[in-house]
């Protein structure tokens, strides 16, 4: 079949009419001059004129043919097969898998290095007229520039710069880009090469190659049986971590292989020190947990990792974590009833006692000189009625990420509470606390969630709640996402946890004021209030945050005062990047970039560390199970494909599979030959004409 790869230029073929137009408009009229009768001369003249006209007509046709051949050559004529012409040029896209799963060892060496070498051999098969684009599959979405076709030499330089990534391969997006590139390509041969370990978890979501004209090639790699162990999570269990007190850390380990594993060693490192190690076993295709119990002696930022003994895939043998213990946090108690001084005393019994917080007590009338942002936790004892100004400031304080504790008392205004605090606390008061009560009967704790961090440290006999007497209680119900942590007899909510703007809110519904209960004189009161403060001041959610390489990560940081300089983030390889801070709903946030490798990241301001977080390899990369080539081709929607076997002569195999001949060189040579003929014929005609 005859076709043109650059058919748009065929419009220029009309230029072949230019010599004819010039010829028609340049014909001169012959002026007849009468001579004497010379019969023989006239006959000879007619024969010469006839030969001259034939030469001129032939020159005209040659000139028109030269223009036509040049235009056809630039239109790149091709035939699908034939013995003449040169091989048709190629537009090829090479999808190169640089995801974390490629960084493992097989019998022939590192799989990523083997894949790079095979890809270079593939690039060596392309000629100068071919177009090639190399697209890495890991971190593909982070590339700032759209992939373009280049020469094979330029593609080779790009291949040398490709590094192993720690994100899953994004085959779907890479295929979409490949098809968009090939749709605009003008070469006859359009090819897609895939160099990958065919990880089952990374198959494309759509049959995107269905009905396309591009040829698909799989470059086979020396893959081996999957015998991998990987750490997929580290869990702190929502604990309150305090300096000098043991905490539990649990690592989840999965055996992705087909054989049971025993006597595997797991080690715990914190702040670059190996603190513990243990041996464990895990069955094939199953997961197990390894638990460590250790403590840290100081406040501040801490980080570490759990590590497994080496295997052929080392990337998932280490799982990083970080946590922060506040050096000292500030508490504000706003007295709304007589329970306020008792809370203050429980939180700060003596100035000589070394605690992890400082405390200030104020009345509602003395808030004009108080800046809520100076405190980490605010206690509203008795939930007093506050003016609109302080209500707005306090809600803004909570939205900025700070915590709040509210208690109900005899002075609590039901309408004011429901109007201003129900949305925040998820608690609605149906009836206020009665003041006309007798002490003939009382309420006490019915149940407590001892798995919650607030109560996990309490050890009561048979897990029975303490017998604290409350002589009267309000009637109320819980709405929204409120979580009841403790209940009074009569199934009334006692302690309710809610979130507002991402902050923790605790509401104690029972009166703490003397005369209404005996909680302030009970041994349970001081550790209970202290535990409330520790819990509200601790960002427990940050302990179990799971961040993976390549994700868009936004961090909220606590920084007193105005920020007049950029923040600095150091990455696991000790590179430092400036990050402009942003303010969002009163909180300081930063968009961490780049986060493309696992490890510990540190953020500092003016040389002082203000944040630390851990990033790990996506757990989906731990499963090295592969699909066979038929399954992968079917998932892509490829009706036909070719496999470039390991050890095959790529140049020869690919040349046999390509089709088509380009004839532009032949057309140009014909144009050159005809130009030479035209020159010779033109000279001969001129000589005859002059004679």
Secondary structure, 3 states (H helix, E strand, C coil): CEEECCHHHHHHHHHHHHHHHHHHHCCCCCCCCCCCCCHHHHHHHHHHHHHHHHHHHHHHHHHHHHHHHHHHHHCCEEECCCCCCEECCEEEEEEECCCHHHCCEECCEEHHHHHHHHHHHHHCCCCCCCEEEEEECCCHHHCCCCCCCECHHHHHHHHHHCCCCCCCCCHHHHHHHHHHHHHHCCCCEEEEEEECCCEHHHCCCCCCCCCCCCEEEEECCCCCCCCCEEEEEEECCCCCCCCCCCEEEEEEEEECCCCCEEEEEEEEEECCEEEEEEEEEECCCCEEEEEEEECCCCCEEEEEEEEECCCCCCHHHEEEEEEEECCCEEEEEEECCCHHHHHHHHHCCCCCCCCCEEEEEEEHHHCCCCCHHHCCEEEEECCCCCCHHHHHHHHHHHHCCCEEEEECCCCCCHHHHHHHCHHHHCEEEEECCCCCCCCCCCECEEEECCCCCCCCCCCCHHHCCCCCCECCECEEEECCCCEEEEEECCCEEEEEEEEECCEEEEEECECCCECCECHHHCHHHHHHHHHHHHHHHCCHHHCCCCCECCCCEEEEECCCCCCCCCEEEECCCCCEEEECCEEECCEEEEEECCCCCCEEEEEEECCEEEEEEEEECCHHHHCCCECCHHHHHHHHCCCCCEEECCCCCHHHHHHHHCCCEECHHHHHHHHHHHHHHHHHHHHHHHHHHHC
